[in-house]
Amino acid sequence: MKSVLIGNGINIQFGGKAYCNDLILMRIMFNAKANKYNPLFDGLLSGEGIESIFRAFVDIANKARNGDYDRIGNSDDRKAIADFKDRYTVPITKYYEIMLEDWFLLIRLFFIANADIKDQWQSAKQGFERIILDGIYNDGMLTDVHQNMNKKVKLFFAGFDNIFSLNYDCNLEALTGRNVLHLHGNYSVPADSENPDTVEGYMRQQAGQLVVIDEFRHCFCNALLDYSGELKIKRALYVKKGITEMNRWLELSRCDEAEFKKQTTLLRAKDEYAFQFVNTYVQNPNLKVGTDYHFEALSKLEGELHIIGLSPNNDSHIFRCINESKLEKVWFYYFSETNKDIPVAKPYEPLFVKDLWKSLDAEKKIYNNSYPIPDNPEVDKFIEVFNALSFDPIPKKKIIDEVNSIPQFEATRLCTMVRKKMEEQKSRGNPKNEKELERDILEIGSIGLREGVLPTALLMLYIMNYKN
């Protein structure tokens, strides 16, 4: 038996920097400033409010680093804080330096440190889940990443008996035509609460309580997002336990109607919702009790497992399942020497992932164009303007390095997109106020963030290619 487990490194390899942590968060910031998320918060939290939260949480992150929250929360919180401190060894200066799921820890710390709003933690977490899912989704461009994978890559992944994924996209399904087991859910399946094919979703549909917003349908999926792997697997196991329990009720209803009626009467006296849930399932046994996140399948694996594109942070639950399995060997394809070791008790062999991509003719091409960019005060003035128009100042060297990493054919493609957007803006007429001007700037910067290019670098490329 030969299985593979993939993580976000696959999307970065074939989709580019657009799927790195910093650009996902910058995308969220731009989207928020453009008021894209107003429908998600029903007007209760503005784009400016989201921006303020993101920037203010840098201070909370540094307080967590410095031990200010060590004495609050439960055991899960304290474990997560200790892990956070181990990973963030230098002061955090920008919101996009904080890893995506660490935001959930910081949000939780903020709420439990403020007792008067502590009960709002879950609704705040749900709101952040949805905007993070949207940032990763990248206006649907994420779903096309498989188009950059060649035939050798397709044959490689199709050669495994089982494909497990930590990603929310279905690129490997589209590439191989195979079934993929999503351990953390996926965009194509609604959350149990919003899925009419589940008991909970069916009940909510009958009551007119579904809240899915059409243009954000991907944000209401069954994704598992949390600040610790243990919390993810607890939720998954809770659903699995519920499936077993509902099957018991169904069997009882078929074998002993009188006893079923007696027990459901007692259940109703204790919990009306549980009673309604059981009755709905018994009357509609074709409904799903909830999402199966396939951790049981992972923990029962035999043979060998290949792990590709996984950064071994916040995934202790994955390694626990691997250690519980009957696997004979694990092959871990690492990206950097610092993440070479993984906490598995099975025999494992680390392999350099770049060697894998080379063998599949799927290496990322690296360009260093050395464009003629003068080192003088005039260029510095332009960079100052670019940074002002991008809302997140970037050091000059980083901007120039990014510009030089983009080949001319790609620069021409990007600049054509900018030109098209500017012509579209021109047809609307000149901006009448600061808000309209900011909207136009955000639209240009968003092109870069969707394509994996810093807005400052995109603006610089456009000026450099303006005469073309």
C-alpha positions in Angstrom: 0.0 0.0 0.0 1.4 3.4 -1.0 -0.2 6.6 0.1 0.6 10.3 -0.2 -0.3 13.3 2.1 -0.1 16.8 0.6 0.0 20.2 2.1 0.0 23.9 0.9 3.5 23.6 -0.5 2.0 22.0 -3.6 -0.1 25.1 -4.3 2.9 27.3 -3.8 5.0 25.2 -6.1 2.5 25.3 -9.0 0.5 28.4 -8.1 3.3 30.7 -7.0 3.7 33.1 -4.2 0.0 34.1 -4.4 -0.6 31.1 -1.9 2.1 32.1 0.6 1.0 33.3 4.0 2.0 37.0 3.5 0.2 37.5 0.2 -3.0 35.7 1.4 -3.1 38.2 4.4 -2.3 41.2 2.2 -5.2 40.1 -0.1 -7.5 39.9 2.8 -6.4 43.4 3.8 -7.0 44.8 0.3 -10.4 43.1 0.1 -11.4 44.4 3.5 -10.4 48.0 2.5 -12.4 47.6 -0.7 -15.4 46.6 1.6 -15.7 43.2 -0.1 -16.5 41.6 3.3 -19.4 43.9 4.3 -22.0 41.2 3.4 -20.2 38.6 5.6 -20.5 40.8 8.6 -24.0 42.1 7.8 -22.6 45.7 8.0 -21.6 45.2 11.7 -17.9 45.3 10.9 -16.5 47.6 8.3 -13.4 47.2 6.1 -11.7 49.9 8.2 -12.6 47.9 11.3 -11.0 44.7 9.9 -7.9 46.7 8.9 -7.7 48.1 12.5 -8.0 44.7 14.0 -5.3 43.2 11.8 -2.8 46.0 12.6 -3.7 46.1 16.3 -3.2 42.3 16.7 0.6 42.7 16.0 0.8 44.1 19.5 -1.2 41.2 20.9 1.1 38.8 19.1 4.1 40.4 20.7 2.5 40.3 24.1 1.9 36.6 23.6 5.6 36.2 22.8 6.6 38.1 25.9 4.5 35.9 28.2 1.6 38.4 29.0 -1.0 35.7 28.4 0.7 32.7 30.0 -1.7 32.6 32.9 -5.0 32.8 31.1 -7.2 30.3 29.3 -7.4 26.5 29.5 -4.8 23.8 29.0 -5.3 23.9 25.2 -4.7 27.6 25.2 -1.5 27.3 27.3 -0.1 24.6 25.0 -0.8 26.8 22.0 0.8 29.8 23.6 3.9 27.8 24.4 4.1 26.6 20.8 3.6 30.1 19.6 6.5 31.4 21.7 8.7 28.6 20.4 8.0 29.6 16.8 8.1 33.4 17.0 11.5 34.0 18.3 11.9 37.6 17.1 9.5 40.6 17.5 6.6 40.7 15.0 6.4 44.0 13.1 3.8 43.3 10.4 0.4 41.6 10.5 1.3 39.4 7.5 4.2 37.9 9.5 1.6 36.0 11.6 0.7 32.6 10.2 -2.9 32.1 9.2 -4.1 29.8 11.9 -2.2 31.6 14.6 -4.7 34.4 14.1 -7.3 32.2 15.9 -5.1 31.9 18.9 -4.6 35.7 19.1 -8.4 36.3 18.6 -9.1 33.9 21.4 -6.5 35.5 23.8 -8.0 38.9 23.1 -11.5 37.7 24.0 -10.7 35.7 27.1 -8.5 38.6 28.4 -11.6 40.8 28.1 -14.2 39.1 30.3 -17.0 41.5 29.3 -16.9 40.3 25.6 -15.7 36.7 26.2 -19.0 35.2 25.0 -18.4 36.7 21.5 -15.3 34.6 20.8 -17.0 31.9 18.7 -18.8 34.4 16.4 -15.6 36.4 16.0 -13.7 33.2 15.1 -16.4 32.2 12.6 -16.0 35.7 10.9 -12.3 35.3 10.6 -12.6 31.8 9.3 -14.6 33.1 6.4 -12.3 35.9 5.4 -9.3 33.6 5.7 -11.0 31.0 3.5 -11.7 33.8 1.0 -8.1 35.0 1.0 -6.9 31.5 0.2 -9.5 31.0 -2.5 -8.1 34.0 -4.4 -11.2 34.8 -6.4 -11.4 31.2 -7.6 -7.9 31.3 -9.1 -6.8 28.6 -6.6 -9.0 26.1 -8.4 -7.0 26.4 -11.6 -3.6 25.5 -10.1 -3.7 22.0 -11.5 -3.5 23.5 -15.0 0.2 24.2 -14.2 0.9 20.6 -13.5 2.4 18.5 -16.3 1.8 14.9 -17.3 4.7 13.5 -15.2 3.2 15.2 -12.1 -0.2 13.7 -12.9 1.2 10.2 -13.3 3.2 10.5 -10.1 0.1 11.4 -8.0 -2.1 9.0 -9.8 0.3 6.2 -8.8 -0.7 6.3 -5.2 -3.3 4.0 -3.7 -4.6 6.7 -1.3 -4.3 10.5 -1.7 -4.8 12.6 1.5 -4.8 16.4 1.5 -4.7 19.1 4.1 -5.7 21.6 1.4 -9.3 22.9 0.8 -9.0 22.9 -3.0 -9.8 20.0 -5.4 -6.8 20.4 -7.7 -5.6 16.9 -7.3 -9.1 15.5 -8.1 -9.1 17.6 -11.3 -5.6 16.5 -12.2 -5.9 12.8 -11.6 -9.6 12.1 -11.6 -9.1 10.2 -8.4 -10.9 10.5 -5.0 -9.0 12.6 -2.5 -9.5 12.3 1.3 -9.6 15.9 2.7 -8.5 15.8 6.3 -9.4 19.5 6.9 -12.5 19.7 4.6 -12.8 21.3 1.2 -14.4 24.2 -0.6 -16.8 22.0 -2.6 -18.6 20.7 0.4 -20.8 23.0 2.5 -20.5 23.1 6.3 -22.7 20.6 8.1 -24.9 23.6 9.3 -25.4 24.8 5.7 -25.6 21.5 3.9 -29.1 20.2 3.2 -27.6 16.7 2.7 -26.7 16.6 6.4 -29.2 16.3 9.3 -28.3 19.7 10.8 -28.4 21.4 7.4 -31.7 19.8 6.5 -33.3 20.9 9.8 -32.0 24.4 9.3 -33.2 24.5 5.7 -36.7 23.4 6.8 -36.6 26.2 9.4 -35.4 28.8 6.8 -32.2 29.3 8.8 -29.5 28.7 6.1 -27.2 31.7 5.9 -25.0 30.9 2.9 -24.2 34.0 0.8 -24.0 33.1 -2.9 -20.9 35.1 -3.8 -19.2 33.7 -0.7 -20.4 30.1 -1.0 -16.7 28.9 -0.6 -16.5 30.6 2.8 -19.4 28.4 4.1 -17.6 25.1 3.5 -16.8 22.3 5.9 -13.1 23.5 6.4 -11.5 22.7 9.8 -9.7 25.9 10.9 -8.3 26.3 14.4 -5.2 27.4 16.4 -4.2 23.9 17.3 -4.2 20.5 15.6 -5.7 18.9 18.7 -8.7 21.1 18.5 -9.2 20.1 14.9 -9.2 16.4 15.6 -11.4 16.8 18.6 -14.0 18.4 16.4 -13.6 15.6 13.8 -13.9 12.9 16.4 -17.0 14.5 17.9 -18.7 14.2 14.5 -17.5 10.6 14.2 -18.9 9.8 17.6 -22.2 11.4 16.5 -22.3 9.2 13.4 -21.9 6.1 15.6 -24.6 7.3 18.0 -27.1 8.0 15.2 -26.6 4.6 13.7 -27.4 3.1 17.1 -30.7 5.1 17.2 -31.5 4.1 13.7 -31.0 0.4 14.5 -33.1 0.7 17.7 -36.0 2.3 15.7 -36.0 -0.7 13.3 -35.6 -3.5 15.9 -37.6 -2.3 18.9 -40.1 0.5 18.2 -41.5 0.5 21.7 -38.0 0.9 23.3 -37.1 3.6 20.7 -40.2 5.6 21.6 -39.5 5.2 25.3 -35.9 6.4 25.0 -36.7 9.3 22.7 -39.3 10.5 25.1 -36.7 10.6 27.8 -34.3 12.3 25.4 -36.9 15.0 24.6 -37.3 15.8 28.3 -33.6 16.5 28.6 -32.7 18.0 25.2 -35.3 19.0 22.6 -32.8 19.7 19.9 -31.2 16.2 20.3 -34.6 14.7 20.1 -35.4 16.6 16.8 -32.0 15.5 15.4 -32.6 11.8 16.2 -36.1 11.9 14.7 -35.0 13.7 11.6 -32.3 11.1 11.0 -34.5 8.1 11.6 -37.1 9.5 9.3 -34.4 10.5 6.7 -31.7 7.9 7.0 -30.2 8.9 3.6 -29.0 12.1 5.3 -25.4 12.4 6.5 -24.9 12.8 10.2 -21.9 15.0 9.6 -18.6 15.4 7.8 -16.2 12.4 7.9 -12.7 14.0 8.0 -11.0 10.7 7.4 -8.6 10.7 10.4 -9.6 7.2 11.1 -8.5 6.2 7.6 -5.2 7.9 8.1 -4.6 6.2 11.5 -5.3 2.8 9.9 -2.8 3.1 7.0 -0.4 0.4 6.2 2.6 0.2 3.9 4.4 3.5 3.1 3.4 7.2 3.3 4.9 10.1 1.3 4.4 13.6 2.8 4.8 16.5 0.3 4.3 20.2 0.8 3.7 20.0 4.5 5.2 22.4 7.0 5.2 20.5 10.4 3.6 23.3 12.4 0.2 23.2 14.0 -0.2 19.6 12.8 0.5 17.4 15.8 -2.8 15.6 15.2 -1.6 14.5 11.8 1.6 13.0 13.2 -0.4 11.4 16.0 -2.5 9.5 13.5 0.6 8.5 11.6 2.2 7.1 14.8 -1.0 5.2 15.6 -1.0 3.6 12.1 0.6 0.4 10.9 2.8 2.2 8.4 6.2 0.6 7.7 7.9 3.7 6.4 7.4 7.5 6.0 9.0 9.5 3.3 9.1 13.2 4.1 9.9 15.7 1.3 11.3 18.7 3.1 11.6 22.3 1.7 14.2 23.7 4.1 16.8 22.2 6.4 15.1 23.8 9.5 11.9 21.7 8.8 13.7 18.5 8.0 12.8 16.6 11.2 9.2 15.5 11.9 7.8 13.9 15.1 7.0 10.4 13.8 7.8 7.2 15.6 7.9 5.2 12.3 11.1 4.7 10.2 11.3 7.8 8.0 13.5 9.2 5.4 13.9 12.9 4.6 14.1 13.8 0.9 14.8 17.2 -0.6 11.5 18.2 -2.3 13.3 20.2 -5.0 14.9 16.9 -6.2 11.4 15.5 -6.6 10.2 18.4 -8.7 13.4 18.2 -10.8 12.7 14.5 -11.5 9.2 15.4 -12.6 10.4 18.3 -14.8 8.4 20.6 -12.5 11.1 22.9 -11.1 10.2 26.5 -10.5 12.1 28.7 -12.9 14.1 31.4 -11.1 14.8 34.7 -12.9 17.3 37.4 -12.0 16.9 40.0 -14.7 19.0 42.9 -13.3 16.8 45.5 -14.8 18.5 48.9 -15.1 17.1 50.6 -12.0 19.3 53.7 -11.1 20.4 54.1 -7.5 19.4 57.7 -7.0 17.0 59.9 -5.1 14.5 60.1 -8.0 13.9 56.3 -7.8 13.5 56.7 -4.0 10.8 59.2 -4.6 8.9 56.8 -6.8 9.3 54.0 -4.3 7.9 56.3 -1.6 4.8 56.8 -3.7 4.5 53.2 -4.6 4.5 52.3 -0.9 2.0 55.0 -0.1 -0.3 53.6 -2.8 0.1 50.0 -1.5 -0.8 50.7 2.1 1.9 48.3 3.4 5.4 49.9 3.0 8.0 47.4 1.7 11.8 48.0 2.0 13.4 49.2 -1.2 15.7 46.2 -1.7 12.7 43.8 -1.4 10.8 45.7 -4.0 13.8 45.7 -6.4 14.5 42.1 -5.8 10.9 41.2 -6.6 10.9 43.3 -9.8 14.1 41.6 -10.9 12.6 38.2 -10.3 9.8 38.8 -12.9 10.8 38.0 -16.5 9.9 40.5 -19.2 7.2 38.3 -20.8 5.5 38.1 -17.4 5.9 41.8 -16.7 4.3 42.5 -20.1 1.3 40.3 -19.2 0.9 41.9 -15.8 1.2 45.5 -17.2 -1.4 44.7 -19.8 -3.8 43.7 -17.0 -3.1 46.9 -15.2 -3.6 48.9 -18.4 -6.9 47.2 -19.0 -8.1 48.0 -15.4 -7.0 51.6 -15.7 -9.0 52.0 -19.0 -12.0 50.5 -17.2 -11.5 53.0 -14.4 -11.2 55.9 -16.9 -14.6 54.9 -18.4 -16.1 55.5 -15.0 -14.8 59.1 -14.9 -12.2 60.6 -12.6 -12.4 59.8 -8.9 -14.7 62.3 -7.2 -13.4 61.9 -3.7 -10.7 60.1 -1.6 -12.8 57.0 -1.2 -13.1 56.6 -5.0 -9.4 57.2 -5.5 -8.6 54.5 -2.9 -11.0 52.1 -4.6 -9.1 52.6 -7.9 -5.7 52.1 -6.2 -7.0 48.9 -4.4 -8.2 47.5 -7.7 -4.7 47.9 -9.2 -2.9 46.5 -6.2 -5.3 43.5 -6.1 -4.1 42.4 -9.5 -0.7 41.9 -8.1 -1.9 40.1 -5.0 -4.0 37.7 -7.1 -1.0 37.0 -9.3 1.5 36.6 -6.5 3.3 40.0 -6.9 3.6 42.7 -4.3 1.5 45.8 -5.3 4.6 48.0 -4.9 6.6 45.8 -7.3 3.6 45.8 -9.8 3.5 49.6 -9.8 7.2 49.8 -10.3 7.0 47.4 -13.2 4.2 49.4 -14.8 6.2 52.7 -14.7 9.2 50.9 -16.1 7.2 49.5 -19.0 4.9 52.5 -19.4 6.3 53.5 -22.8 5.5 50.0 -24.1 
